[in-house]
């Protein structure tokens, strides 16, 4: 069955949906639409066969009068899954108008009353349960790395104080470890990069970054999409949590260790979890 899944959430949210998508479309017929760069992780990781930009397929027209381009695109699929807010039912009606006979529209995130792991929310939407953690089949790329630290996330509230990351890096260096920083556009915009001493990863895409993280002996980061990516790559991962609930949002995997403080753990507590 040719399936299209539409997801417009953040990197971490999308990766949390991937175990359900992988299990639901194990025949390899899955295609994705949303933000191409993050969806490319699923293509490179062997979960989906193709990804599409929502603007290119003119998905915005679903809310009023679906365009011929959108109708033609959707006609290729037997089933469409959409994870987007649709309080007025406009998306569902638009899909019917386009001739989609098998369509499911779900909120992009679990509601505030959801107490199980977020990946179970996406599985629940598709009638699935007891799925294994996500594993992306992206091979290590470039020279091996020792410790990769990503000090950012999509929300300042989820960021362990940068001073503690700097302290942690110093403690690791004293132990003979070599630290490489991972800093994205948000960290550059917030001026965090200027406070980091040492090598900083420069990657042209998320897939390239995935290959570099897969080459690391250890990854340390906040509750962020990149931390979920590290876990999905099988890298030994230490995830630092503060205000968000790890029971719902923690990355999963046999090489993942999660530490939560009140409000934050110390650098010593974090380093105690490093192999």
N, C-alpha and C positions, 0 to 999 in steps of 0.2 A: 504494500500500500504506500503510495507516494504521499509523504507527510511534510507539511510546512509548519514550522514552529516560529512564532513571532515573540521576541523578548527584547524589551528596550531598557531593562534595568542596568544597574552598575555591574562591574566585572564580577565581584563576589557573588551577587545575586544570580547572575547568569550561570556561574559555575555551580552554584548550589542546585540549579534546575537540571544540570547536565546528567546526573545519574538517572533521573526519571526519563529524560529524553533518550538516553542511550538504551535503557531497558525497553522503552516503548517502541523504539524503531531499530531493533536489533538486525533487521534485514538490510540495513545500509541505505534505505530510501529517504532518509531525513535530509531536508534542507532547512535553512534558517533565514530569518529576516530580522533586521534591527540595525545595530551599529556594527559595521563590517569588521573593524579591527578586533573587537573582543570576540565576535562570532568566529573569526578565523582561528581562534584557539581550538574550537571544537572540530573544525575541519582538519587542522594540522594534527590534532590529537586522535583522529580516527572515529569521531562520533557522528559527524555530518559530512555529506558529500559536497555541499556548496553553501555559500552565504550570500545574502542580497541586501542591498542598501534600501531602507524604507523609502527614501526620497526618490530613488531611481524607479521603483515600482509604483510610485505615486499612491502610497498607502493612505496618505492624508485625505484622499478623496473618499475614503470609506465612510466618513462622517456626514457626507452630504449626498453627492451623486458620484458613485464610483466611475472612474475614468475607464476608457477602453483599454489602456495599458494595464491597469490593475486587473480588469476582468480577464484579459488574455493571460496574464501571469497566473492568476489563481486557478484558471481552468486546467492547469497542468497537474493539480494536486487532487488526491482523493479525500484528504483530510487536512484541516487547518486547526492548529492550537494557538491561541493568543493569550499571552500573559500581560494584560494591560487593564487599568481601571476602565470600567465601562458602566458607570452608574445609571446612564439613561438607556442602555441597550443599543446604542447607535452602532457599535462595531458588529454585534451579533446580527442586527438587521441588515447592515451593509453586506456582510458575508452571504446572507441568504439572497440578497439582491444580485450578488455576483454569481449565483448558482452553486455556491458551496453547500453541499448536502450534509457533510459531516464536519461540524465546527464546534469547538469548545472555547469559551472565553472565560478566563479566570483573572482575579486581581493579581497584579505583578508581585505582591508581597503578602505574606500571611498577616492577618490582623493582629492587633496588640494583645489579644487574648490567647494567641497561639503559644503553647508552652513546650511543644516538642521541637526537635531540630528542624531548621528551616528546610533542609533538603527533603524531609518527610512531608512538608506541605506540598511541594511540587509533585512528589510521588502520589500523595493522597488525591490530588487533582486528577491524576490519570488512572486512579484505581490500582495503584501499585503499593507494595510495602516490602520492608526488609531488604532494601537494596544495598549493595556494597558501596563504600566511598568511591568517589570519582578518581579515576586514574587516566591521565592524558598520556598518550603514546608519543611524546615529543622527546627526541634524543638529546643528550647533552651536546652543546656546541661550544667551540673555542677552548682555550686552555682551562684546566681545572681551577676552581676557586675554592678558597678555604671557608670563610664566613661572609655571607652576604647579609647586610642589615638594610632593611627598608623602614625609615623612620616616619613615614607618612600614611595617609589614608584619605578617603574622600571627605572626611569630617574632622575638623580640629578637635572636637570633643572626644574622638576615639584615639587620639594620638598620645602615647606616652610622652612625657616632657622631653624635649630634645636634649636637655642637659643630661638626662639619665642615659640617653642613647650614647652621648659622647663619653660619659663615665664608663659605660659598659664596653665601648670600643677600647678605651684605655686599659681596662682590666683584661680584656681578651688579648691585647697586644703584649701585656706583661706576661701572659701565659704562653707567649710564642705563637699566637694565632695571627693570621693576616686578614684584616677586615677590608671588604669592598662594599661601598655604599651603593644603594639603589635609590635613585631619586627621580621622581616623575615630574610632570608639569606643575602639579599642585605644590610640591616641595620647592621647586624653583621659584614659583610665583610668591610663595610665602617667605622666601629668603633663607630657607633652612640650609641650602647647599653651601652657602658661605661659611657656615659654622662647622662643616665636616672636614676633617683632615684625612687625606688618603685618596685612594682611587675611587672614582665614581663611575658606575656603569653608564655607558651611552649606547642605547639601543634604538633602532629605527622603527621597531614595531613590537607589539606584545609577543608575537611568536618568537622573534629574536631574543627578547628578554627571557621567555620561557626556556629557551635552549641554554642560556647562560645560567639561569637559576638551577636548571637540572644538572649543571656541572659543579654545583656547590656541595661542599661537605656539610654545611650547616646554613640555615636561613633563620633570621630573627626579624619579626615585624609585629605591627599592630593588628587589630581587627580590621583587615583591609582586603580588597580584591586580590592584591599581589600575594598576600599571605595564603589565601585560598588557592591561588595558582601554585605556590611552592608546595603546598600539601598534595595537590593533585598530581604534581610531577614526581612525587615520592621522595622529595628532598627532606632530610631531617629538619623539622620545623619547630621553632618555639614561637608561640603566639601570645602576645601580651594584651590582656583585656583590662578595661577599667569600667566605664559606665554601661557597656552593652553586656548582655547575658550570654556567656559561652554555651549554656545549655541549648540555646537556639541558634547562635551564630558562629560557634567555633568551627574552624576547619577540621576535617576528619581525615584519618589515615593512620596506619600503624606507626609511622615515624613522627607523629605530631604530639607535642606537649603544650599544654595550655596553662597559663598562669594569670590569675586575676587578683588584684589588690583592692585595698579599701582606703583611698580610691585607686591607688596605683601600687604595684610592687616596687621594691628597691632594685637597683642594679645587681646587688649581691644575690637577691632571690632569683633573678633571671639567669644569672650566670651559673647558679647551682643546677639548672636544668640542662645546661649545654653538655653534650657528649665530649 
